[in-house]
Amino acid sequence: MMVALFCSCSLKLGVATARQLPSYPPIISSYKHNSPQRSPEWHQTLAFHALAGTLSFGLLLASPPPSLSLQSPSLQSPTTQFCLEDEGVVEEVAPESVTNEGIVEEAWEIVNDSFLDAGRHRWSPDMWLQKREDILSSSIPTRSKAHDVIRRMLASLGDPYTRFLSPSEFSKMARYDVTGIGVNLREIPDDNGAIKVKVLGIILDGPAHSAGVRQGDEVLSVNGVEIKGKSAFEVSSLLQGPKETFVTIEVKHGNCGPVQSFKVQRQITARTPVFYRLEPVENGAASVGYIRLKEFNALARKDLVIAMKHLQDSGASYFVLDLRDNLGGLVQAGIEAAKLFLNEGDTVTYTVGRDPQFQRTIVAENAPLVTAPAIVLVNNRTASASEIVATALHDNCRAVLVGDRTFGKGLIQSVFELHDGSGVVVTVGKYVTPNHMDINGNGVEPDFPRIPAWSAVTKHLSDCNMQRKG
């Protein structure tokens, strides 16, 4: 199973995308390969079938909710093959059937196919091949020994974010559910190129499962709102709500199964990370809309829209977005938040990696929600998704940055499950700002150390746009 996590700073699971689609969906998705002895094309197969949401990953530990388990959809008879699911269905291998050497080789292959050396320069194909030969030249007597070998093997890369996860550690990571009803959503293109949102994973005996939702179901509507054209991230946000309240979800079972509607009680909820207020400018001639964004969770974009609209309707002429001490969260939430300030076609960020799936340009698709001049407050604990937002607004001349240099965490990690239930976290890519600056290890230097006069902000943004057009 692979879970891709984008650019990280709070240990919340979710993720990134493992194949090229119009947008990054949220949460975990997984695809378990059927043998530890894989062909050279195993990672391509994994990438095609594994699609996950984006999360930040690294500095904070979160208390995750119950475990997401995957059920294998039952196959229909050969006479109805046109109704088969478009995801691959693979039998799982029992942990005891996997050799210790097989587990080590599995971890080795993941690094061989996906690892991005983000500056330590300790990885090369020849070096890694020699590492494999050295490790597998002798038998590995116990599973504990195999795990120790993997730890040392990953440590030799010199990457602090690439590491081994014991089965218990992996289980904790795989339990993060941001929908509140215990499902994992995934975007699937149909034959016509349209996007469907399907249930990839589901918590056994969780709220959705108990109500009748099953893996492979296509989500059609949430509380009567059709989800056609919406991303998995947007659908996940629609499912969110206060704990113990109910949400109605309409699904279609399989590709040609019946359509059913289920009333599901929410079990887990995200708290709003948005605090906002209207403040007068010193001379009283205008007002400033102040928005404090503590983290990027499943409610961030939705509540940010509410705050921005309310402040704008109340007469805000300027905006302050406070990202100080915001260590990240769901990276997709950060990307969606940045788009609220950007013009259609503006670049939010670039992703770079060895695998083509991590070589992407992410752009805003719509007009901005507000066009007023803005300040983004940052400090040395502004990290990950927050740095993506700050640089997206800065490089597109939509805001000036004020405060201290940011943390500098712009890597993409993927989490891969091994066949004995353990896992490896591997750096597979990094983020680059619209102005092609590498965030990781560098951070972002603000334009001003202290809040300037709004006239200075307006002039700075005007000069920025002139240079951009020139």
Number of C-alpha atoms within 10 A of each C-alpha: 19 27 30 32 34 33 35 31 30 24 23 30 32 34 33 32 29 26 18 15 14 12 19 27 29 36 34 35 31 26 24 21 24 15 18 22 14 14 9 10 9 18 19 15 14 20 19 17 23 26 32 31 31 35 36 36 31 20 14 15 12 13 12 17 17 18 18 23 20 20 15 16 17 11 12 12 9 9 7 10 10 11 15 18 17 15 14 17 18 13 11 12 15 12 13 10 12 17 18 21 21 20 22 25 20 22 25 20 20 18 22 16 17 18 23 24 19 19 11 9 11 13 19 12 10 8 10 19 13 11 15 16 10 10 18 14 10 9 10 18 11 12 17 12 14 20 21 14 19 24 19 12 21 22 15 14 19 16 20 11 17 23 19 25 23 17 16 12 13 20 19 19 26 25 21 24 28 29 25 27 27 27 31 31 31 29 27 20 13 10 8 6 8 11 19 19 25 24 22 28 24 26 23 18 13 22 21 24 17 14 16 14 26 26 22 26 23 25 25 21 17 20 14 12 13 13 18 14 11 14 21 28 26 19 23 23 22 20 22 23 21 14 14 13 12 18 20 16 22 23 25 19 19 20 14 12 12 9 14 15 19 17 17 23 21 22 20 20 20 18 14 18 18 21 14 19 13 18 16 14 15 9 7 8 8 13 20 23 24 22 21 19 21 20 26 28 23 30 23 24 25 17 17 21 16 13 20 20 14 16 23 20 9 13 14 22 19 24 24 20 19 24 24 23 19 25 28 35 33 36 32 28 31 28 25 21 22 25 27 22 25 25 19 14 13 20 22 26 24 21 21 20 21 14 17 12 19 22 16 14 13 19 22 20 14 14 15 15 15 18 15 17 20 27 25 24 25 28 23 17 20 28 34 36 34 37 30 29 26 31 29 26 26 23 22 20 21 24 28 27 26 22 18 21 19 25 24 20 29 29 29 29 30 28 28 26 25 26 26 19 17 19 27 26 25 26 27 28 27 24 28 21 23 22 14 11 16 20 24 21 14 14 23 25 16 21 19 15 15 12 17 13 10 15 8 12 21 18 11 16 19 15 13 19 15 11 10 11 7 6
